[in-house]
Amino acid sequence: MNKLFATIAAAAFGLSLFATAAWAGQIAPSQQDGAVQGVTIVPASANPNEVTSEVQGFRRGKLVAFAAAASPGDIIINTRENRLYFVLGDGQAVMYRVATAKKGFEWKGSHQVSSKVKWPDWRPPADMRKRRPELPAYMAGGPGNPLGARAIYLGSSIYRIHGTNEPSSIGKAASSGCIRMLNEDVSELYLHVKVGSRVTVL
């Protein structure tokens, strides 16, 4: 009798294993790993409310804390750090490394953005052509143009925030007064800055 009972129990156990294996073969691998489909597991250390620069639409610039009396959309350029800050508000800004004016060409002040141009043409100022007579009077926009991929013009001044064909100058005091950015960086900034925005050089 005991032998018969043991035989029946063993058969039942085998059937249950077979049914379990068959059921497992019908479900997706992600479910077999123990995850529930449609549910995202967030680590305990993650902050679901954290806002990254990529979420804000910036992939190139770095999101940083920025406490300054400035309005969202303003641009602040710190020439001592060779950094440009695009103000987001709420104590945050997007930071880019830039090249600023070399010795003898420094300036400080504020201007409003007067225009924005893609692949701008370049007409070197008369003073620059006196210093560098090899420069042309006019150069069409393009990859070889010193103004790079984008230019953001500052009021009626001769200054701009622009790209560059000299990426090694970024992070240095290297320009004749304009603010240089990597072409990829200025192309991103160009999308967000608006005509009329305030640009302050410190």
Backbone torsions as a table, in degrees:
resi	resn	phi	psi	omega
1	MET	NA	-45.4	179.0
2	ASN	-64.7	-36.9	179.2
3	LYS	-64.7	-39.7	178.7
4	LEU	-64.3	-41.9	179.5
5	PHE	-63.1	-42.0	180.0
6	ALA	-64.1	-38.5	-179.9
7	THR	-64.9	-43.3	179.6
8	ILE	-64.0	-41.9	-179.1
9	ALA	-64.6	-41.0	179.9
10	ALA	-64.4	-39.8	178.9
11	ALA	-63.8	-42.1	179.8
12	ALA	-63.4	-39.6	179.4
13	PHE	-64.7	-41.2	178.7
14	GLY	-63.2	-41.6	178.0
15	LEU	-62.6	-38.7	-179.2
16	SER	-66.3	-38.1	177.1
17	LEU	-64.1	-41.8	180.0
18	PHE	-62.5	-42.4	-179.9
19	ALA	-65.7	-39.3	179.9
20	THR	-64.9	-44.0	179.9
21	ALA	-63.4	-40.9	179.8
22	ALA	-64.3	-41.4	179.2
23	TRP	-65.2	-41.0	-180.0
24	ALA	-63.6	-33.2	-179.5
25	GLY	-72.1	-14.3	-178.5
26	GLN	-93.9	-6.4	-176.8
27	ILE	-107.0	162.0	-176.4
28	ALA	-68.5	150.0	178.6
29	PRO	-56.3	-36.1	-179.4
30	SER	-63.5	-31.5	178.4
31	GLN	-78.0	-32.4	178.6
32	GLN	-65.3	-27.4	178.9
33	ASP	-74.4	-5.6	177.2
34	GLY	103.4	-7.4	179.0
35	ALA	-81.8	146.5	178.4
36	VAL	-94.0	124.3	-176.5
37	GLN	-58.4	133.0	178.0
38	GLY	90.1	0.6	-179.5
39	VAL	-113.0	127.8	178.1
40	THR	-98.8	127.0	179.3
41	ILE	-89.9	118.8	-179.6
42	VAL	-103.9	124.1	178.6
43	PRO	-57.4	150.6	-177.6
44	ALA	-61.4	-27.0	-178.1
45	SER	-80.0	-12.7	-176.7
46	ALA	-78.6	147.8	177.8
47	ASN	-111.2	105.0	-176.4
48	PRO	-64.7	-16.3	-178.9
49	ASN	-95.9	-0.8	-178.8
50	GLU	-67.5	134.0	-179.7
51	VAL	-104.7	119.6	178.2
52	THR	-97.9	162.2	179.9
53	SER	-62.6	-31.4	179.4
54	GLU	-67.3	-38.2	177.3
55	VAL	-61.9	-37.0	-178.8
56	GLN	-75.4	-6.5	-179.7
57	GLY	101.5	12.3	178.8
58	PHE	-115.2	123.4	177.2
59	ARG	-108.1	-27.2	-175.9
60	ARG	-89.8	-44.8	-178.0
61	GLY	-74.7	162.2	-179.8
62	LYS	-105.1	127.9	178.1
63	LEU	-75.0	124.6	-177.5
64	VAL	-134.8	159.1	172.0
65	ALA	-72.1	137.6	-175.4
66	PHE	-149.3	106.3	-179.7
67	ALA	-104.3	102.9	179.6
68	ALA	-153.7	155.5	178.6
69	ALA	-80.5	82.3	-178.8
70	ALA	-145.7	154.3	-179.0
71	SER	-93.0	152.6	175.2
72	PRO	-54.9	133.4	-177.1
73	GLY	97.3	-15.4	175.9
74	ASP	-70.3	157.5	175.2
75	ILE	-121.2	129.9	176.7
76	ILE	-117.9	129.2	179.5
77	ILE	-116.7	119.0	177.7
78	ASN	-98.1	104.8	-174.6
79	THR	-72.1	-24.5	178.1
80	ARG	-70.0	-32.6	-180.0
81	GLU	-94.9	-11.4	-172.0
82	ASN	54.7	50.6	179.6
83	ARG	-133.8	144.0	176.7
84	LEU	-114.1	135.8	-179.9
85	TYR	-119.2	123.2	172.6
86	PHE	-98.0	114.4	-170.6
87	VAL	-76.7	127.9	176.5
88	LEU	-97.0	-25.9	-172.7
89	GLY	97.4	173.5	-179.7
90	ASP	54.8	35.5	176.2
91	GLY	74.4	21.3	-178.7
92	GLN	-130.7	154.0	175.8
93	ALA	-150.8	162.4	173.4
94	VAL	-104.9	126.5	-174.1
95	MET	-106.6	138.8	174.2
96	TYR	-128.7	145.9	171.2
97	ARG	-80.6	139.8	-177.1
98	VAL	-138.4	169.8	167.3
99	ALA	-104.7	138.4	-178.2
100	THR	-119.0	-174.7	-174.2
101	ALA	-67.4	138.5	175.8
102	LYS	-77.4	172.0	-176.4
103	LYS	-58.5	132.5	-178.9
104	GLY	96.2	-12.0	-179.5
105	PHE	-122.1	11.4	-177.9
106	GLU	-68.0	151.7	173.9
107	TRP	-155.0	158.0	177.1
108	LYS	-136.7	151.6	179.2
109	GLY	150.3	-173.8	-177.6
110	SER	-127.8	143.4	175.0
111	HIS	-142.2	160.4	171.4
112	GLN	-98.6	146.5	176.0
113	VAL	-64.7	122.3	-176.8
114	SER	-100.1	-26.7	177.5
115	SER	-165.5	164.8	178.1
116	LYS	-134.8	136.7	-175.6
117	VAL	-136.8	136.6	173.6
118	LYS	-89.4	136.6	-179.4
119	TRP	42.4	64.6	-173.3
120	PRO	-70.2	149.8	169.1
121	ASP	-74.0	163.1	-178.9
122	TRP	-132.1	129.2	172.9
123	ARG	-122.5	98.7	-177.4
124	PRO	-56.7	135.2	177.9
125	PRO	-59.1	155.8	-177.7
126	ALA	-57.9	-41.4	179.8
127	ASP	-61.8	-38.4	178.7
128	MET	-67.0	-38.6	-179.8
129	ARG	-70.0	-26.8	174.1
130	LYS	-67.8	-40.1	179.4
131	ARG	-73.2	-33.8	-176.5
132	ARG	-131.0	79.2	-175.0
133	PRO	-63.1	-14.3	179.0
134	GLU	-74.5	-12.6	-178.9
135	LEU	-71.6	145.3	177.0
136	PRO	-76.9	161.1	176.0
137	ALA	-72.9	-23.3	-177.7
138	TYR	-151.2	140.9	175.0
139	MET	-137.5	124.7	179.5
140	ALA	-67.5	153.3	178.4
141	GLY	-63.5	150.9	-179.8
142	GLY	157.6	176.9	-176.5
143	PRO	-58.9	-27.4	179.7
144	GLY	-86.6	-4.7	-178.0
145	ASN	-77.2	132.8	-179.7
146	PRO	-59.7	-19.9	179.9
147	LEU	-81.5	-10.3	174.2
148	GLY	71.8	-153.6	-169.5
149	ALA	-77.2	-29.6	-176.8
150	ARG	-145.0	152.5	173.8
151	ALA	-136.2	135.7	176.7
152	ILE	-116.4	110.8	-171.7
153	TYR	-86.2	141.2	-174.3
154	LEU	-107.5	101.1	178.4
155	GLY	55.6	-139.4	178.1
156	SER	-100.5	11.7	-178.6
157	SER	-75.7	174.7	176.7
158	ILE	-87.2	1.9	-172.9
159	TYR	-95.2	152.4	179.1
160	ARG	-145.5	159.7	161.4
161	ILE	-99.4	122.6	-174.3
162	HIS	-147.7	171.3	176.7
163	GLY	-77.0	-166.7	-178.2
164	THR	-157.1	153.9	169.1
165	ASN	-104.3	14.2	175.2
166	GLU	-125.8	72.1	-176.1
167	PRO	-61.0	-22.8	-179.8
168	SER	-70.2	-13.5	179.7
169	SER	-80.6	-13.3	-177.2
170	ILE	-65.2	134.4	-177.0
171	GLY	93.1	4.2	-177.0
172	LYS	-126.1	166.5	170.4
173	ALA	-89.7	99.3	-167.1
174	ALA	-136.9	-12.6	-171.8
175	SER	-97.5	176.7	175.9
176	SER	-93.6	20.4	176.1
177	GLY	130.9	-26.0	178.3
178	CYS	-75.3	165.8	178.1
179	ILE	-103.8	115.9	-179.3
180	ARG	-95.3	143.6	175.0
181	MET	-134.3	158.6	169.6
182	LEU	-59.9	146.2	-177.6
183	ASN	-56.6	-39.1	179.7
184	GLU	-66.2	-36.6	-178.8
185	ASP	-71.8	-46.4	-177.9
186	VAL	-68.8	-28.9	176.9
187	SER	-66.4	-36.1	177.0
188	GLU	-71.0	-47.0	179.2
189	LEU	-58.9	-40.3	-179.9
190	TYR	-53.5	-36.2	-178.4
191	LEU	-68.5	-25.3	-172.3
192	HIS	-104.9	-32.0	-177.5
193	VAL	-74.8	144.2	-177.8
194	LYS	-113.2	148.5	172.9
195	VAL	-59.9	133.0	-176.6
196	GLY	99.9	-12.2	178.7
197	SER	-65.7	151.5	-179.1
198	ARG	-88.5	131.6	175.8
199	VAL	-119.2	122.9	-178.4
200	THR	-119.1	127.3	177.9
201	VAL	-105.8	122.5	-177.7
202	LEU	-108.4	NA	NA
